[in-house]
């Protein structure tokens, strides 16, 4: 059974978006997979910094 998904939206600077698209293409990664990885890494970082305070 496939995992249920939801859409995430946001606005980022144009140059960052272009760099992201190029990096995904170069790495043959989907933008969805890259965003999921980035969000998971961000959450781990935030959880780690909360534990230190």
MMTF fields as JSON, N, C-alpha, C and O atoms, coordinates in Angstrom:
{
  "mmtfVersion": "1.0.0",
  "mmtfProducer": "UNKNOWN",
  "numBonds": 211,
  "numAtoms": 212,
  "numGroups": 53,
  "numChains": 1,
  "numModels": 1,
  "chainsPerModel": [1],
  "groupsPerChain": [53],
  "chainIdList": ["A"],
  "bondAtomList": [4, 2, 8, 6, 12, 10, 16, 14, 20, 18, 24, 22, 28, 26, 32, 30, 36, 34, 40, 38, 44, 42, 48, 46, 52, 50, 56, 54, 60, 58, 64, 62, 68, 66, 72, 70, 76, 74, 80, 78, 84, 82, 88, 86, 92, 90, 96, 94, 100, 98, 104, 102, 108, 106, 112, 110, 116, 114, 120, 118, 124, 122, 128, 126, 132, 130, 136, 134, 140, 138, 144, 142, 148, 146, 152, 150, 156, 154, 160, 158, 164, 162, 168, 166, 172, 170, 176, 174, 180, 178, 184, 182, 188, 186, 192, 190, 196, 194, 200, 198, 204, 202, 208, 206],
  "bondOrderList": [1, 1, 1, 1, 1, 1, 1, 1, 1, 1, 1, 1, 1, 1, 1, 1, 1, 1, 1, 1, 1, 1, 1, 1, 1, 1, 1, 1, 1, 1, 1, 1, 1, 1, 1, 1, 1, 1, 1, 1, 1, 1, 1, 1, 1, 1, 1, 1, 1, 1, 1, 1],
  "groupList": [{"groupName": "UNK", "atomNameList": ["N", "CA", "C", "O"], "elementList": ["N", "C", "C", "O"], "formalChargeList": [0, 0, 0, 0], "bondAtomList": [1, 0, 2, 1, 3, 2], "bondOrderList": [1, 1, 2], "singleLetterCode": "X", "chemCompType": "L-PEPTIDE LINKING"}],
  "groupTypeList": [0, 0, 0, 0, 0, 0, 0, 0, 0, 0, 0, 0, 0, 0, 0, 0, 0, 0, 0, 0, 0, 0, 0, 0, 0, 0, 0, 0, 0, 0, 0, 0, 0, 0, 0, 0, 0, 0, 0, 0, 0, 0, 0, 0, 0, 0, 0, 0, 0, 0, 0, 0, 0],
  "groupIdList": [1, 2, 3, 4, 5, 6, 7, 8, 9, 10, 11, 12, 13, 14, 15, 16, 17, 18, 19, 20, 21, 22, 23, 24, 25, 26, 27, 28, 29, 30, 31, 32, 33, 34, 35, 36, 37, 38, 39, 40, 41, 42, 43, 44, 45, 46, 47, 48, 49, 50, 51, 52, 53],
  "secStructList": [7, 7, 7, 7, 7, 7, 7, 7, 7, 7, 7, 7, 7, 2, 2, 2, 2, 2, 2, 2, 2, 2, 2, 2, 2, 2, 2, 6, 7, 7, 2, 2, 2, 2, 2, 2, 2, 2, 2, 2, 2, 2, 2, 2, 2, 2, 2, 2, 2, 2, 2, 2, 7],
  "xCoordList": [0.851, 0.0, 0.891, 1.805, 0.638, 1.448, 1.187, 0.073, 2.25, 2.135, 1.309, 1.491, 0.405, -0.404, 0.498, 1.38, 0.292, 1.126, 0.276, -0.94, 0.956, 0.325, 1.243, 2.455, 0.659, 1.432, 1.935, 1.231, 3.161, 3.752, 4.054, 4.57, 3.739, 3.989, 4.791, 4.71, 5.553, 6.312, 6.947, 6.955, 7.475, 8.126, 9.572, 9.872, 10.476, 11.902, 12.475, 11.842, 13.652, 14.247, 14.458, 14.734, 14.322, 14.432, 15.754, 15.772, 16.872, 18.179, 18.311, 18.965, 17.705, 17.737, 16.914, 17.313, 15.78, 14.939, 15.667, 15.637, 16.317, 17.042, 18.185, 18.383, 18.936, 20.039, 19.523, 20.163, 18.372, 17.757, 17.371, 17.649, 16.734, 16.332, 17.542, 17.512, 18.602, 19.824, 20.451, 20.85, 20.539, 21.136, 20.329, 20.91, 19.022, 18.177, 18.406, 18.517, 18.475, 18.69, 20.059, 20.186, 21.081, 22.444, 22.552, 23.246, 21.858, 21.91, 20.873, 20.799, 20.076, 18.995, 18.068, 17.672, 17.745, 16.848, 15.571, 15.605, 14.457, 13.222, 13.227, 13.839, 12.544, 12.441, 11.683, 11.979, 10.72, 9.969, 10.898, 10.844, 11.75, 12.673, 13.658, 13.955, 14.16, 15.11, 14.459, 15.069, 13.234, 12.525, 12.238, 12.371, 11.846, 11.587, 12.864, 12.832, 13.978, 15.258, 15.621, 16.045, 15.452, 15.778, 14.91, 15.409, 13.634, 12.729, 13.082, 13.097, 13.366, 13.758, 15.044, 15.144, 16.034, 17.287, 17.046, 17.625, 16.199, 15.869, 15.212, 15.551, 14.265, 13.593, 14.577, 14.515, 15.486, 16.495, 17.367, 17.67, 17.772, 18.603, 17.873, 18.457, 16.615, 15.843, 15.617, 15.696, 15.334, 15.143, 16.43, 16.4, 17.552, 18.848, 19.15, 19.638, 18.867, 19.156, 18.215, 18.598, 16.986, 16.053, 16.547, 16.408, 17.122, 17.618, 18.809, 19.064, 19.555, 20.734, 20.372, 21.201, 19.155, 18.75, 18.063, 17.673],
  "yCoordList": [-1.189, 0.0, 1.245, 1.35, 2.164, 3.373, 4.317, 4.427, 4.982, 5.955, 7.149, 7.634, 7.618, 8.783, 10.008, 10.155, 10.879, 12.07, 13.335, 13.305, 14.436, 15.757, 16.725, 16.52, 17.768, 18.784, 19.835, 20.216, 20.3, 21.378, 22.519, 22.294, 23.729, 24.888, 25.932, 26.042, 26.682, 27.776, 28.599, 28.198, 29.735, 30.61, 30.772, 31.009, 30.64, 30.787, 31.713, 31.914, 32.272, 33.135, 32.383, 31.184, 33.117, 32.536, 31.81, 30.712, 32.411, 31.783, 30.473, 29.544, 30.384, 29.149, 28.065, 26.901, 28.445, 27.486, 26.926, 25.722, 27.802, 27.354, 26.427, 25.39, 26.788, 25.947, 24.582, 23.562, 24.557, 23.311, 22.433, 21.234, 23.028, 22.275, 21.693, 20.541, 22.482, 22.016, 20.87, 19.861, 21.023, 19.976, 18.683, 17.602, 18.776, 17.579, 16.895, 15.67, 17.674, 17.104, 16.44, 15.333, 17.113, 16.588, 15.278, 14.351, 15.214, 14.026, 12.968, 11.902, 13.279, 12.395, 12.047, 10.896, 13.063, 12.92, 13.694, 14.744, 13.181, 13.946, 15.093, 15.006, 16.149, 17.267, 16.84, 17.308, 15.963, 15.458, 14.742, 14.988, 13.855, 13.115, 14.065, 13.912, 15.039, 15.995, 16.844, 17.094, 17.285, 18.075, 17.255, 17.751, 16.003, 15.151, 14.974, 15.051, 14.737, 14.594, 15.879, 15.835, 17.016, 18.3, 18.566, 19.044, 18.263, 18.49, 17.559, 17.986, 16.295, 15.358, 15.816, 15.777, 16.254, 16.754, 17.989, 18.116, 18.897, 20.113, 19.765, 20.338, 18.818, 18.413, 17.802, 18.107, 16.943, 16.352, 17.431, 17.379, 18.408, 19.506, 20.301, 20.63, 20.604, 21.376, 20.586, 21.142, 19.28, 18.437, 18.372, 18.418, 18.265, 18.196, 19.499, 19.46, 20.643, 21.916, 22.166, 22.833, 21.641, 21.788, 20.991, 21.44, 19.816, 18.979, 19.597, 19.309, 20.456, 21.098, 22.277, 22.73, 22.786, 23.943, 23.571, 24.446],
  "zCoordList": [0.0, 0.0, 0.0, 0.818, -0.889, -1.004, 0.169, 0.68, 0.567, 1.651, 1.179, 0.063, 2.031, 1.694, 1.651, 2.498, 0.687, 0.545, 0.59, 0.401, 0.843, 0.86, 0.123, 0.058, -0.423, -1.127, -0.149, 0.786, -0.374, 0.417, -0.538, -1.633, -0.137, -1.006, -0.252, 0.971, -0.994, -0.41, -1.505, -2.669, -1.141, -2.106, -1.688, -0.518, -2.669, -2.427, -3.504, -4.541, -3.272, -4.292, -5.609, -5.621, -6.712, -8.045, -8.251, -8.808, -7.807, -8.022, -7.257, -7.734, -6.086, -5.305, -6.001, -6.03, -6.553, -7.277, -8.492, -8.745, -9.235, -10.42, -10.033, -10.666, -9.002, -8.527, -8.084, -8.344, -7.418, -6.964, -8.153, -8.159, -9.152, -10.34, -11.065, -11.497, -11.198, -11.858, -11.075, -11.657, -9.754, -8.918, -9.008, -9.106, -8.978, -9.093, -10.433, -10.495, -11.499, -12.823, -12.904, -13.427, -12.389, -12.438, -11.66, -12.078, -10.526, -9.669, -10.056, -9.444, -11.078, -11.506, -10.332, -10.147, -9.562, -8.409, -8.696, -9.337, -8.225, -8.371, -7.368, -6.304, -7.722, -6.79, -5.533, -4.434, -5.7, -4.549, -3.571, -2.366, -4.089, -3.229, -2.549, -1.364, -3.297, -2.728, -1.643, -0.603, -1.875, -0.862, 0.385, 1.504, 0.194, 1.355, 2.178, 3.406, 1.5, 2.206, 2.952, 4.106, 2.288, 2.905, 4.133, 5.152, 4.044, 5.177, 6.332, 7.486, 6.034, 7.097, 7.782, 9.008, 6.987, 7.558, 8.415, 9.494, 7.949, 8.687, 10.03, 11.065, 9.994, 11.231, 12.23, 13.421, 11.755, 12.64, 13.257, 14.449, 12.454, 12.936, 14.018, 15.05, 13.784, 14.753, 16.041, 17.137, 15.905, 17.09, 17.899, 19.129, 17.212, 17.869, 18.619, 19.748, 18.006, 18.651, 19.826, 20.787, 19.767, 20.898, 22.103, 23.241, 21.862, 22.955, 23.649, 24.819, 22.936, 23.512, 24.393, 25.182, 24.278, 25.097, 26.353, 27.127]
}
